[in-house]
Amino acid sequence: MILSEAMADWVEWDQAAYLLGVSVGALTADVPFSKSKRIFWEADAAGQGLHAALLALVEAGLLEARNDDEEFRWVASGYLNVFD
């Protein structure tokens, strides 16, 4: 899964964390978001870490957040390692 494509539109924070987890291989796409939500709603270190990673991607300028970090979307316009 390519995160930039999966998050082209606004995504709720918990689903954004799920998509990030799948894209880095921490979660399997075979288990749908609806069955994985508890990771993000309970005091789970991995879920909290994925949310922190989303905030770091906002700080890096790859994601944009709105509504007090409740929603995220991809905003980077290209690949960082493509040089002119």
N, CA, C and O atoms as a MOPAC input file, in Angstrom:
PM7 MOZYME 1SCF
protein

 N      0.84400 1    -1.17800 1     0.00000 1
 C      0.00000 1     0.00000 1     0.00000 1
 C      0.88800 1     1.24000 1     0.00000 1
 O      1.85300 1     1.32200 1     0.76000 1
 N      0.56400 1     2.18000 1    -0.83600 1
 C      1.29200 1     3.44300 1    -0.87800 1
 C      0.51400 1     4.45100 1    -0.04300 1
 O     -0.62500 1     4.79600 1    -0.35900 1
 N      1.14900 1     4.91600 1     1.02600 1
 C      0.47500 1     5.79500 1     1.98100 1
 C     -0.00600 1     7.07700 1     1.32300 1
 O     -1.09400 1     7.55900 1     1.63800 1
 N      0.77600 1     7.63200 1     0.42400 1
 C      0.37200 1     8.88800 1    -0.22300 1
 C     -0.92200 1     8.72500 1    -1.01400 1
 O     -1.71300 1     9.66400 1    -1.10100 1
 N     -1.14500 1     7.56000 1    -1.58200 1
 C     -2.38900 1     7.30800 1    -2.31500 1
 C     -3.53800 1     7.01200 1    -1.36700 1
 O     -4.65300 1     7.48900 1    -1.57500 1
 N     -3.27800 1     6.23000 1    -0.32700 1
 C     -4.32700 1     5.86500 1     0.62700 1
 C     -4.82300 1     7.06700 1     1.42200 1
 O     -5.95400 1     7.07200 1     1.90700 1
 N     -3.97400 1     8.08800 1     1.55600 1
 C     -4.33700 1     9.26000 1     2.34200 1
 C     -4.44000 1    10.50900 1     1.47700 1
 O     -4.14900 1    11.61100 1     1.94400 1
 N     -4.84500 1    10.35100 1     0.23400 1
 C     -4.99400 1    11.50000 1    -0.66700 1
 C     -6.10400 1    12.44400 1    -0.19800 1
 O     -6.04100 1    13.64900 1    -0.44100 1
 N     -7.11100 1    11.90000 1     0.46800 1
 C     -8.20300 1    12.69400 1     1.04000 1
 C     -8.10300 1    12.61800 1     2.55900 1
 O     -7.34600 1    11.81000 1     3.09700 1
 N     -8.86300 1    13.45800 1     3.24300 1
 C     -8.84100 1    13.48500 1     4.71100 1
 C     -9.25200 1    12.13400 1     5.28800 1
 O    -10.21600 1    11.51500 1     4.83700 1
 N     -8.50100 1    11.69400 1     6.29100 1
 C     -8.72200 1    10.40400 1     6.95600 1
 C     -8.72500 1    10.65700 1     8.46100 1
 O     -7.87500 1    11.38400 1     8.97700 1
 N     -9.68700 1    10.05300 1     9.16200 1
 C     -9.72500 1    10.14900 1    10.63100 1
 C     -8.42100 1     9.61000 1    11.20800 1
 O     -7.79900 1     8.72500 1    10.62000 1
 N     -8.00700 1    10.14000 1    12.35700 1
 C     -6.69700 1     9.84400 1    12.91900 1
 C     -6.45900 1     8.35400 1    13.14500 1
 O     -5.35900 1     7.86500 1    12.88700 1
 N     -7.46100 1     7.62400 1    13.62000 1
 C     -7.23900 1     6.20500 1    13.91900 1
 C     -7.06400 1     5.38700 1    12.64000 1
 O     -6.25100 1     4.46400 1    12.59300 1
 N     -7.82100 1     5.72500 1    11.61900 1
 C     -7.65100 1     5.02600 1    10.34600 1
 C     -6.32400 1     5.42400 1     9.69000 1
 O     -5.67800 1     4.59800 1     9.04600 1
 N     -5.92100 1     6.68100 1     9.85100 1
 C     -4.62900 1     7.11800 1     9.32700 1
 C     -3.49600 1     6.33900 1    10.00500 1
 O     -2.54300 1     5.92900 1     9.34400 1
 N     -3.60000 1     6.13800 1    11.31200 1
 C     -2.58800 1     5.36700 1    12.03000 1
 C     -2.58200 1     3.91300 1    11.55100 1
 O     -1.52000 1     3.30400 1    11.42500 1
 N     -3.75400 1     3.36400 1    11.28700 1
 C     -3.84900 1     2.00100 1    10.74200 1
 C     -3.16500 1     1.92700 1     9.37300 1
 O     -2.37800 1     1.01500 1     9.12100 1
 N     -3.46100 1     2.88000 1     8.49700 1
 C     -2.86000 1     2.88900 1     7.15900 1
 C     -1.34000 1     3.00600 1     7.24500 1
 O     -0.62500 1     2.35200 1     6.48700 1
 N     -0.84600 1     3.83000 1     8.15900 1
 C      0.59300 1     3.95600 1     8.36100 1
 C      1.17300 1     2.62900 1     8.85300 1
 O      2.22000 1     2.18900 1     8.37800 1
 N      0.49200 1     1.99800 1     9.80000 1
 C      0.94900 1     0.70900 1    10.32200 1
 C      1.02700 1    -0.35800 1     9.25300 1
 O      1.97300 1    -1.14500 1     9.22700 1
 N      0.03800 1    -0.39500 1     8.36600 1
 C      0.05200 1    -1.35400 1     7.25900 1
 C      1.19100 1    -1.03000 1     6.30400 1
 O      1.88700 1    -1.93200 1     5.83700 1
 N      1.38500 1     0.25200 1     6.01100 1
 C      2.40200 1     0.62900 1     5.01700 1
 C      3.82200 1     0.33800 1     5.49200 1
 O      4.70500 1     0.10200 1     4.66700 1
 N      4.06100 1     0.35000 1     6.80300 1
 C      5.40500 1     0.04400 1     7.30400 1
 C      5.55600 1    -1.41600 1     7.71300 1
 O      6.62600 1    -1.83300 1     8.15800 1
 N      4.49300 1    -2.18600 1     7.56500 1
 C      4.56500 1    -3.61700 1     7.86000 1
 C      4.33600 1    -3.98500 1     9.30600 1
 O      4.58500 1    -5.12600 1     9.69500 1
 N      3.86400 1    -3.04500 1    10.12000 1
 C      3.57600 1    -3.34300 1    11.52600 1
 C      2.21800 1    -4.00800 1    11.70300 1
 O      1.99900 1    -4.73300 1    12.67400 1
 N      1.30700 1    -3.76200 1    10.76600 1
 C     -0.02600 1    -4.35800 1    10.77600 1
 C     -0.25600 1    -5.04200 1     9.44000 1
 O      0.30000 1    -4.63600 1     8.41900 1
 N     -1.06900 1    -6.07100 1     9.45100 1
 C     -1.39000 1    -6.76700 1     8.21200 1
 C     -2.71000 1    -6.25200 1     7.64900 1
 O     -3.67100 1    -6.03100 1     8.38700 1
 N     -2.74100 1    -6.06900 1     6.36900 1
 C     -3.97200 1    -5.61700 1     5.71400 1
 C     -5.04300 1    -6.70000 1     5.72800 1
 O     -6.21000 1    -6.41700 1     5.45800 1
 N     -4.66100 1    -7.94100 1     6.04200 1
 C     -5.63400 1    -9.03800 1     6.13100 1
 C     -6.61000 1    -8.84200 1     7.28800 1
 O     -7.72500 1    -9.36200 1     7.26100 1
 N     -6.18700 1    -8.09000 1     8.30400 1
 C     -7.06900 1    -7.76300 1     9.42400 1
 C     -7.57100 1    -6.34600 1     9.17200 1
 O     -6.79200 1    -5.39600 1     9.25200 1
 N     -8.85100 1    -6.18700 1     8.87000 1
 C     -9.36300 1    -4.86900 1     8.48400 1
 C     -9.30700 1    -3.86100 1     9.62400 1
 O     -9.20000 1    -4.22000 1    10.79600 1
 N     -9.38200 1    -2.61200 1     9.24900 1
 C     -9.37200 1    -1.52000 1    10.21600 1
 C    -10.43300 1    -1.72200 1    11.29500 1
 O    -10.16800 1    -1.49800 1    12.47600 1
 N    -11.62100 1    -2.13800 1    10.90000 1
 C    -12.71700 1    -2.29800 1    11.86000 1
 C    -12.37600 1    -3.28200 1    12.97800 1
 O    -12.90800 1    -3.16100 1    14.08100 1
 N    -11.50700 1    -4.24400 1    12.71500 1
 C    -11.10500 1    -5.21300 1    13.73800 1
 C     -9.80200 1    -4.82100 1    14.42000 1
 O     -9.34700 1    -5.51300 1    15.33000 1
 N     -9.19800 1    -3.72000 1    13.99000 1
 C     -7.91900 1    -3.27100 1    14.54500 1
 C     -8.06100 1    -2.00100 1    15.37600 1
 O     -7.08000 1    -1.54600 1    15.96500 1
 N     -9.24900 1    -1.42100 1    15.43800 1
 C     -9.44200 1    -0.12400 1    16.09000 1
 C     -8.98600 1    -0.10600 1    17.53900 1
 O     -8.52000 1     0.92600 1    18.02000 1
 N     -9.10900 1    -1.21400 1    18.23900 1
 C     -8.75900 1    -1.21400 1    19.66600 1
 C     -7.30600 1    -0.84100 1    19.90000 1
 O     -6.96700 1    -0.30500 1    20.95500 1
 N     -6.43800 1    -1.12000 1    18.92600 1
 C     -5.02300 1    -0.76600 1    19.04800 1
 C     -4.87100 1     0.74400 1    19.23100 1
 O     -3.95000 1     1.20400 1    19.90600 1
 N     -5.76900 1     1.50100 1    18.63200 1
 C     -5.65600 1     2.95300 1    18.65800 1
 C     -6.50000 1     3.60600 1    19.74100 1
 O     -6.27700 1     4.76700 1    20.08400 1
 N     -7.45800 1     2.88200 1    20.27800 1
 C     -8.34500 1     3.45900 1    21.28000 1
 C     -8.02000 1     3.03800 1    22.70000 1
 O     -8.51500 1     3.64700 1    23.64800 1
 N     -7.19900 1     2.01000 1    22.87000 1
 C     -6.77100 1     1.58400 1    24.19500 1
 C     -5.36900 1     2.11000 1    24.44700 1
 O     -4.73400 1     2.64400 1    23.53700 1
 N     -4.88600 1     1.96700 1    25.65400 1
 C     -3.53100 1     2.41700 1    25.99500 1
 C     -2.52400 1     1.41300 1    25.43200 1
 O     -1.93000 1     0.62900 1    26.17200 1
 N     -2.34700 1     1.45200 1    24.12900 1
 C     -1.44700 1     0.53200 1    23.44000 1
 C     -0.23300 1     1.31600 1    22.93700 1
 O     -0.38600 1     2.29500 1    22.20700 1
 N      0.94800 1     0.89600 1    23.31800 1
 C      2.16700 1     1.62900 1    22.96100 1
 C      2.35200 1     1.72400 1    21.44800 1
 O      2.78400 1     2.76100 1    20.94500 1
 N      2.03300 1     0.66700 1    20.72700 1
 C      2.19000 1     0.68900 1    19.26700 1
 C      1.21800 1     1.68900 1    18.63700 1
 O      1.60000 1     2.44800 1    17.74600 1
 N     -0.01900 1     1.69100 1    19.08900 1
 C     -1.00000 1     2.63500 1    18.56700 1
 C     -0.60600 1     4.07700 1    18.86500 1
 O     -0.74400 1     4.95500 1    18.01300 1
 N     -0.11800 1     4.31400 1    20.07200 1
 C      0.33500 1     5.65600 1    20.43600 1
 C      1.55400 1     6.05300 1    19.60500 1
 O      1.69400 1     7.21100 1    19.21200 1
 N      2.42900 1     5.09300 1    19.34200 1
 C      3.60500 1     5.36700 1    18.52500 1
 C      3.24900 1     5.70000 1    17.09100 1
 O      3.86100 1     6.58200 1    16.48900 1
 N      2.26300 1     5.00400 1    16.53300 1
 C      1.83100 1     5.30100 1    15.16700 1
 C      1.19800 1     6.68800 1    15.08900 1
 O      1.38300 1     7.40200 1    14.10400 1
 N      0.45000 1     7.06800 1    16.12600 1
 C     -0.12000 1     8.41300 1    16.14200 1
 C      0.99100 1     9.45700 1    16.23900 1
 O      0.93200 1    10.48600 1    15.56700 1
 N      1.98900 1     9.20300 1    17.05800 1
 C      3.12600 1    10.11700 1    17.16700 1
 C      3.86400 1    10.21600 1    15.83300 1
 O      4.34600 1    11.28700 1    15.46500 1
 N      3.94900 1     9.10200 1    15.11400 1
 C      4.59600 1     9.11600 1    13.79900 1
 C      3.81100 1     9.97300 1    12.81600 1
 O      4.40800 1    10.66900 1    11.99500 1
 N      2.47700 1     9.93400 1    12.88700 1
 C      1.66400 1    10.80400 1    12.04200 1
 C      1.98300 1    12.27400 1    12.32400 1
 O      2.12100 1    13.07600 1    11.40100 1
 N      2.09500 1    12.61100 1    13.59200 1
 C      2.41200 1    13.99500 1    13.95400 1
 C      3.80500 1    14.38600 1    13.47300 1
 O      4.02700 1    15.52900 1    13.07400 1
 N      4.74900 1    13.43700 1    13.50800 1
 C      6.09800 1    13.71000 1    12.99300 1
 C      6.06100 1    13.93800 1    11.48900 1
 O      6.79700 1    14.78000 1    10.97500 1
 N      5.21100 1    13.19500 1    10.77400 1
 C      5.07500 1    13.39700 1     9.33400 1
 C      4.42900 1    14.73900 1     9.01300 1
 O      4.70900 1    15.33100 1     7.97000 1
 N      3.56800 1    15.22100 1     9.90400 1
 C      3.00800 1    16.57200 1     9.75100 1
 C      4.13300 1    17.59300 1     9.91600 1
 O      4.26400 1    18.51700 1     9.11400 1
 N      4.93100 1    17.42200 1    10.94800 1
 C      6.04700 1    18.33900 1    11.19700 1
 C      7.04100 1    18.34200 1    10.03500 1
 O      7.64600 1    19.37100 1     9.73800 1
 N      7.20900 1    17.19400 1     9.38100 1
 C      8.12400 1    17.08000 1     8.24500 1
 C      7.53900 1    17.64100 1     6.95400 1
 O      8.24500 1    17.77800 1     5.95500 1
 N      6.23900 1    17.96700 1     6.97500 1
 C      5.60400 1    18.54500 1     5.79900 1
 C      5.05600 1    17.53500 1     4.81200 1
 O      4.68400 1    17.90500 1     3.69800 1
 N      4.99800 1    16.26000 1     5.19500 1
 C      4.45400 1    15.22700 1     4.30600 1
 C      2.95000 1    15.07800 1     4.46900 1
 O      2.24400 1    14.80200 1     3.49900 1
 N      2.45400 1    15.26000 1     5.68900 1
 C      1.02600 1    15.19000 1     5.98100 1
 C      0.54500 1    16.55500 1     6.44800 1
 O      1.33300 1    17.40700 1     6.85800 1
 N     -0.75800 1    16.73900 1     6.37500 1
 C     -1.42500 1    17.91700 1     6.90500 1
 C     -2.46000 1    17.42400 1     7.90800 1
 O     -3.07600 1    16.37800 1     7.70200 1
 N     -2.65400 1    18.16700 1     8.99000 1
 C     -3.64000 1    17.79900 1    10.00200 1
 C     -4.64200 1    18.93000 1    10.16200 1
 O     -4.33300 1    20.09500 1     9.90900 1
 N     -5.85300 1    18.56600 1    10.58700 1
 C     -6.87300 1    19.57100 1    10.89700 1
 C     -7.72800 1    19.06200 1    12.04500 1
 O     -7.64300 1    17.90000 1    12.44400 1
 N     -8.55300 1    19.96200 1    12.56500 1
 C     -9.46700 1    19.62800 1    13.67100 1
 C     -8.72200 1    19.04000 1    14.86900 1
 O     -9.04700 1    17.95500 1    15.35000 1
 N     -7.71700 1    19.78200 1    15.33800 1
 C     -6.92400 1    19.35300 1    16.50100 1
 C     -6.32200 1    17.96100 1    16.31600 1
 O     -6.39200 1    17.12500 1    17.21700 1
 N     -5.73600 1    17.71600 1    15.15300 1
 C     -5.06700 1    16.45200 1    14.81900 1
 C     -6.02900 1    15.26000 1    14.80400 1
 O     -5.62700 1    14.13000 1    15.08100 1
 N     -7.29000 1    15.51600 1    14.48300 1
 C     -8.28300 1    14.44300 1    14.36500 1
 C     -8.33000 1    13.85700 1    12.95400 1
 O     -8.80000 1    12.73500 1    12.76600 1
 N     -7.84300 1    14.61200 1    11.95800 1
 C     -7.85500 1    14.15400 1    10.57500 1
 C     -6.51500 1    14.48100 1     9.92300 1
 O     -5.88200 1    15.49100 1    10.22900 1
 N     -6.10400 1    13.59800 1     9.01600 1
 C     -4.83100 1    13.76400 1     8.32200 1
 C     -5.02500 1    13.50400 1     6.83300 1
 O     -5.92800 1    12.77300 1     6.42600 1
 N     -4.14700 1    14.12700 1     6.01800 1
 C     -4.08500 1    13.79900 1     4.60300 1
 C     -2.66300 1    14.06200 1     4.10200 1
 O     -1.91500 1    14.84600 1     4.68600 1
 N     -2.31800 1    13.39600 1     3.02300 1
 C     -1.00700 1    13.53600 1     2.39800 1
 C     -0.96300 1    14.85300 1     1.64200 1
 O     -1.90600 1    15.17800 1     0.92000 1
 N      0.11500 1    15.62100 1     1.79100 1
 C      0.22900 1    16.89300 1     1.07200 1
 C      1.52900 1    17.05000 1     0.29400 1
 O      1.65000 1    17.96900 1    -0.51600 1
 N      2.50200 1    16.17200 1     0.52300 1
 C      3.76300 1    16.30000 1    -0.20000 1
 C      3.48400 1    16.16100 1    -1.69300 1
 O      2.69300 1    15.31300 1    -2.10700 1
 N      4.12700 1    16.98700 1    -2.48700 1
 C      3.82000 1    17.01700 1    -3.90700 1
 C      4.65000 1    16.06100 1    -4.75500 1
 O      4.36700 1    15.87900 1    -5.93900 1
 N      5.65100 1    15.46200 1    -4.17100 1
 C      6.48400 1    14.53800 1    -4.93900 1
 C      7.34100 1    13.69200 1    -4.02700 1
 O      7.23000 1    13.77000 1    -2.80300 1
 N      8.18500 1    12.89700 1    -4.61700 1
 C      9.08700 1    12.05300 1    -3.84600 1
 C     10.29000 1    12.86400 1    -3.38700 1
 O     10.81300 1    13.68900 1    -4.13600 1
 N     10.72400 1    12.62800 1    -2.16500 1
 C     11.82700 1    13.39000 1    -1.59400 1
 C     13.18200 1    13.04600 1    -2.22600 1
 O     14.10700 1    13.85700 1    -2.18900 1
 N     13.29600 1    11.86300 1    -2.79700 1
 C     14.58500 1    11.43400 1    -3.32900 1
 C     14.69300 1    11.57700 1    -4.84800 1
 O     15.57100 1    10.97800 1    -5.46800 1
 N     13.80900 1    12.36200 1    -5.43900 1
 C     13.88700 1    12.65100 1    -6.87300 1
 C     14.48300 1    14.04800 1    -7.00900 1
 O     13.85400 1    15.04300 1    -6.64900 1
 N     15.70200 1    14.10500 1    -7.53200 1
 C     16.42400 1    15.37400 1    -7.60300 1
 C     16.46400 1    15.86500 1    -9.03100 1
 O     16.58200 1    15.07600 1    -9.96800 1
 N     16.36600 1    17.16800 1    -9.19300 1
 C     16.46400 1    17.78300 1   -10.52600 1
 C     17.88100 1    18.16500 1   -10.84000 1
 O     18.15300 1    18.69400 1   -11.91700 1

